[in-house]
């Protein structure tokens, strides 16, 4: 396997300077990976630049500009499986082997670069029509905590050791979960556990997030049980092999969220789902 070279801030700045001479219209580029960590003083070099475009119309503008300064599609044989799994919108590479990994709005088909992330980002490069902003340490931590790749754990350690606002991480994770309907807290908790067990770094939000995960998974278990035809506390308890007191607890919380309704005129009570509003 050929080892890819790394590139320092001086090289990357020179590449941005080239880009600024050819970009056709004003464009804002958000940086979320190694270059952001270089700007925070946590790394000295990176193999590529991970960027996010929040305006889809700027995608072709950026690609045209990169091609005009010598970037091309890399050889398919050089794109490893981890790269493929990231579901990058486009990869561009120059003759030196420096890559642009370009995402449009959504990163690795997981988190969306949200309005909150945009507001927390910091501009570090501005020339002609090009503005480049790096994500906050909190948002970079969340991205790496969700993707949960082996190489990201070391970066999580570096970021955590500088001190971050854990409440921002927790809140953004919750908002992303609610917007997508996916349980991102579960992946983040696993990363926090790995961080604690390998490096002894504890997070003040780990216990809270773990409890939230348990509640959401319990809630999902109840809802899927009902959709499978289990309409009573006892039948759900048997179906999911959960104690009845815990089923009652999850049912009560789901009722308060208007996810299910309870017919209390029957004995035993009958449960049914509330259809989602269109």
Secondary structure, DSSP 8 states (H G I E B T S, - for coil): ------B-HHHHHHHHHHHHTT-SS-EEEEE-SHHHHHHTTS-S-BSEEEEEES-TTHHHHHHHHHHHTT-B---GGG--HHHHHTT-SEEEE-TT--EEEEEESEETTTEE--HHHHHH-EEEEEETTEEEEE--HHHHHHHHHHH--HHHHHHHHHHHHH---HHHHHHHHHHHHHHHTS-HHHHHHHHHHHHHHHH----TTHHHHHHHHHHHHHHHHHHHHHHTT--SHHHHHHHHT--HHHHHHHHHHHHHTTSEEEETTSSS-EEEE-----
